[in-house]
Amino acid sequence: MRIHKKATLLVLLTSILYTAPAHAAVMPQNQVTGVFLDDRQLVLEVQPLLINGTTLIPMRKLFEEQGAKISWNNDTKTVKATKGTLVLTYQIGDLTANKNGQALSLTVPGQVVGGNTMMPLRFVSEALGSTVKWEANTRTVRIYSALNYDTTIRYGVNLRSSPNSSDQSGVQQMLSVGDKVHIVREVDALWLEVRTQDNKTGYISAKPKYSDYTSESLAEKQGSALLAYGEKYLGTPYEFGAATNQTSTFDCSSFVGHLFENVLSVDLPRASYNQAKEGKEVGINELRKGDLLFFSARGLDIGHVAMYAGNNQILHTYSKEQGVHYEALSEKWKKRFVTARRMF
């Protein structure tokens, strides 16, 4: 009986000793599961290496994905990378590199493994101006390119996890007046995807009160949004001096004021002659969607306002017979034209 028990124990010990190394080889504790550049996963020809806490990935992918052009001297195993005015020279196996005449130290040298030239990810990325973060819980490396943070917050605005103001749980933080952000993309007329200087990515309102960001494409989107909202009121009756707290009737200035307030949160004065003092003056040949045109009317230098709709069309109201309507910017209106103002 004792011999049988000893034999059984020996078999179990042998099994444990045999299987442990195999398990470790399948799922090593230092495995890097992914490398991301600006939230886009890089497709690598070979798996990353993790040596003494330093991640190495294929050289060409590492440089070129970050906008650097490289030349390779196979005889000396030397790479020369250029990005704008930056020149980085490095010989595989060395613990120093040269960046614009300045010596930089590496903790782990670049090396050739299985025919692949592998370079330290953090060293190269930071030399090119990028930021690198290691996410231990997912064993993921994230590279953030050097970005221009050239958009300034004008008014405190929430940074959200989705382009949706109704979801209060999606608020990540409040961005303060004067904060700088990088615009990743224009989501639509009302939302921008941004990156903060501490590498947080989220969404802020694209309304002009919140930041100084402008572009032709965003202006086109916002002009179209104003017109789409205005079309909901086509045919709404005209009433001179219409109250601003209702939408059953409009006059010319209450109509455009309602559109700008509800679509872009732009607060315009009540009367057209005061609205004509807002924004930036543009010529009649420079008009884009959403610009306001001002005309003489009722014996006043400025007594009427309309919104430019593109293709020589204007959207406005002045007639009890027509109410809110589109019409051509005809010679009749051009003779009465005084000025045009751009509000966004």
Number of C-alpha atoms within 10 A of each C-alpha: 6 7 8 9 10 11 11 12 12 11 11 12 10 11 11 10 10 11 10 10 10 10 10 10 9 9 9 9 9 13 15 19 11 16 22 16 18 18 11 10 14 14 11 13 10 11 15 21 20 14 13 9 10 17 21 24 22 23 20 19 16 22 20 14 12 20 14 19 15 17 12 14 10 8 6 9 14 15 17 17 21 19 15 8 6 13 18 22 18 21 19 18 14 15 14 18 21 16 18 12 10 9 11 14 12 15 14 19 21 22 20 14 10 8 7 14 16 24 28 24 24 22 21 20 19 15 17 22 14 18 18 17 13 14 10 9 6 10 15 17 20 20 23 19 18 14 15 11 15 13 17 17 21 18 16 15 19 20 23 23 19 15 19 15 15 7 11 11 9 17 18 16 13 12 19 15 14 13 17 20 25 20 20 15 12 17 15 16 21 19 19 22 23 23 22 16 14 7 14 13 20 21 27 27 22 22 20 18 18 20 22 15 20 13 10 9 12 20 16 14 18 22 23 17 20 22 20 13 15 21 15 10 17 16 16 20 20 22 18 15 14 18 13 15 8 10 14 12 22 27 27 27 27 26 26 25 22 22 22 19 13 12 19 21 15 17 14 22 15 17 18 23 19 13 21 24 14 13 15 12 16 16 11 15 6 8 19 20 22 29 24 26 28 23 22 18 13 8 7 10 14 21 18 25 31 25 28 24 24 18 11 12 16 24 25 28 31 20 15 15 10 15 21 25 17 19 11 15 19 11 9 9 14 12 10 15 20 17 18 25 22 18 17 21
